[in-house]
Amino acid sequence: MYDKPYYAVIFTSLLVSDISGYAEMAEEMERLAKQQPGFLGLESARNETGITISYWKDQKSILEWKKNLQHQEAQRIGKQRWYSKYSIRICKVEREYHFIKEENL
């Protein structure tokens, strides 16, 4: 997938019932993250809980993203309006494995 080692930031969350404006903010943060040096990619899924995994070249890139003022403002708003709880985990990826069914090629 990416040159190893690289880093994954795993963001899991539980939203409150009124999430008006959340999707737009999430799209804006994804657009902004893609512009950051060291950003490699992003995967996301949501049902009652959500998970977003962003991939980064190194820890320095993650820290720079954390310091981004627009990202900090989105976090502040998220805590006030949309999240009942969340967790962030930062992991170093040293190995990965993939499977693709032949009929999907």
C-alpha positions as a Markdown table, in Angstrom:
| # | Residue | x | y | z |
|---|---|---|---|---|
| 1 | Met | 0.0 | 0.0 | 0.0 |
| 2 | Tyr | 2.5 | 2.6 | 1.2 |
| 3 | Asp | 6.3 | 2.5 | 1.8 |
| 4 | Lys | 6.8 | 1.0 | 5.2 |
| 5 | Pro | 7.1 | 1.9 | 8.0 |
| 6 | Tyr | 4.3 | 4.4 | 8.0 |
| 7 | Tyr | 1.8 | 5.5 | 10.6 |
| 8 | Ala | -2.0 | 5.1 | 11.1 |
| 9 | Val | -4.1 | 7.4 | 13.2 |
| 10 | Ile | -7.2 | 5.5 | 14.2 |
| 11 | Phe | -10.1 | 7.7 | 15.2 |
| 12 | Thr | -13.2 | 6.0 | 16.6 |
| 13 | Ser | -16.2 | 7.9 | 17.7 |
| 14 | Leu | -19.8 | 7.8 | 18.9 |
| 15 | Leu | -22.0 | 10.6 | 17.7 |
| 16 | Val | -24.9 | 12.4 | 19.5 |
| 17 | Ser | -28.4 | 12.2 | 17.8 |
| 18 | Asp | -28.3 | 15.7 | 16.2 |
| 19 | Ile | -25.4 | 15.7 | 13.7 |
| 20 | Ser | -26.4 | 18.6 | 11.5 |
| 21 | Gly | -23.3 | 20.0 | 9.8 |
| 22 | Tyr | -21.2 | 17.0 | 10.7 |
| 23 | Ala | -20.9 | 15.5 | 7.2 |
| 24 | Glu | -19.9 | 18.9 | 5.7 |
| 25 | Met | -17.2 | 19.3 | 8.4 |
| 26 | Ala | -15.9 | 15.8 | 7.9 |
| 27 | Glu | -15.6 | 16.4 | 4.1 |
| 28 | Glu | -13.8 | 19.7 | 4.7 |
| 29 | Met | -11.3 | 18.0 | 7.1 |
| 30 | Glu | -10.6 | 15.2 | 4.6 |
| 31 | Arg | -10.0 | 17.8 | 1.9 |
| 32 | Leu | -7.7 | 19.7 | 4.2 |
| 33 | Ala | -5.8 | 16.6 | 5.4 |
| 34 | Lys | -5.1 | 15.6 | 1.8 |
| 35 | Gln | -3.2 | 18.9 | 1.4 |
| 36 | Gln | -0.9 | 18.2 | 4.4 |
| 37 | Pro | 2.7 | 17.2 | 3.9 |
| 38 | Gly | 3.1 | 13.5 | 4.8 |
| 39 | Phe | -0.5 | 12.6 | 4.3 |
| 40 | Leu | -0.8 | 9.2 | 2.5 |
| 41 | Gly | -4.5 | 8.2 | 2.6 |
| 42 | Leu | -7.8 | 7.8 | 4.5 |
| 43 | Glu | -10.4 | 5.1 | 5.1 |
| 44 | Ser | -13.7 | 5.7 | 6.9 |
| 45 | Ala | -16.8 | 3.8 | 7.9 |
| 46 | Arg | -19.8 | 4.7 | 10.0 |
| 47 | Asn | -22.9 | 3.2 | 11.6 |
| 48 | Glu | -23.8 | 3.7 | 15.3 |
| 49 | Thr | -20.1 | 4.2 | 15.8 |
| 50 | Gly | -17.6 | 5.5 | 13.3 |
| 51 | Ile | -14.0 | 4.8 | 12.5 |
| 52 | Thr | -11.6 | 6.9 | 10.4 |
| 53 | Ile | -8.1 | 5.8 | 9.8 |
| 54 | Ser | -5.7 | 8.3 | 8.3 |
| 55 | Tyr | -2.2 | 7.2 | 7.1 |
| 56 | Trp | 0.9 | 9.3 | 7.4 |
| 57 | Lys | 4.5 | 9.2 | 6.4 |
| 58 | Asp | 5.9 | 9.8 | 9.9 |
| 59 | Gln | 5.0 | 11.1 | 13.3 |
| 60 | Lys | 6.2 | 14.6 | 12.4 |
| 61 | Ser | 3.4 | 14.8 | 9.8 |
| 62 | Ile | 0.8 | 13.7 | 12.3 |
| 63 | Leu | 1.9 | 16.4 | 14.8 |
| 64 | Glu | 1.8 | 19.0 | 12.1 |
| 65 | Trp | -1.8 | 18.0 | 11.3 |
| 66 | Lys | -2.7 | 18.1 | 15.0 |
| 67 | Lys | -1.4 | 21.7 | 15.1 |
| 68 | Asn | -3.4 | 22.8 | 12.1 |
| 69 | Leu | -5.7 | 25.6 | 13.2 |
| 70 | Gln | -8.7 | 24.6 | 11.1 |
| 71 | His | -8.3 | 21.0 | 12.4 |
| 72 | Gln | -8.2 | 22.3 | 16.0 |
| 73 | Glu | -11.3 | 24.4 | 15.4 |
| 74 | Ala | -13.1 | 21.3 | 14.0 |
| 75 | Gln | -12.1 | 19.3 | 17.0 |
| 76 | Arg | -13.5 | 22.0 | 19.3 |
| 77 | Ile | -16.8 | 22.1 | 17.5 |
| 78 | Gly | -16.9 | 18.3 | 17.4 |
| 79 | Lys | -16.5 | 18.1 | 21.2 |
| 80 | Gln | -19.3 | 20.7 | 21.7 |
| 81 | Arg | -21.8 | 19.5 | 19.1 |
| 82 | Trp | -21.3 | 16.0 | 17.6 |
| 83 | Tyr | -19.3 | 13.6 | 19.8 |
| 84 | Ser | -20.5 | 11.8 | 22.9 |
| 85 | Lys | -17.1 | 10.2 | 23.0 |
| 86 | Tyr | -14.1 | 9.4 | 20.9 |
| 87 | Ser | -10.7 | 7.7 | 21.0 |
| 88 | Ile | -7.5 | 8.3 | 19.0 |
| 89 | Arg | -4.8 | 5.7 | 18.6 |
| 90 | Ile | -1.5 | 6.2 | 16.7 |
| 91 | Cys | 0.1 | 3.0 | 15.3 |
| 92 | Lys | 3.3 | 2.3 | 13.4 |
| 93 | Val | 2.6 | 0.0 | 10.4 |
| 94 | Glu | 5.4 | -2.4 | 9.7 |
| 95 | Arg | 3.6 | -5.1 | 7.8 |
| 96 | Glu | 0.3 | -5.4 | 5.9 |
| 97 | Tyr | -1.6 | -8.0 | 4.0 |
| 98 | His | -4.3 | -7.8 | 1.3 |
| 99 | Phe | -6.8 | -10.0 | -0.3 |
| 100 | Ile | -8.7 | -9.3 | -3.6 |
| 101 | Lys | -11.2 | -11.8 | -5.0 |
| 102 | Glu | -10.2 | -12.5 | -8.6 |
| 103 | Glu | -13.7 | -11.7 | -9.9 |
| 104 | Asn | -13.2 | -8.2 | -8.6 |
| 105 | Leu | -10.2 | -7.6 | -10.8 |
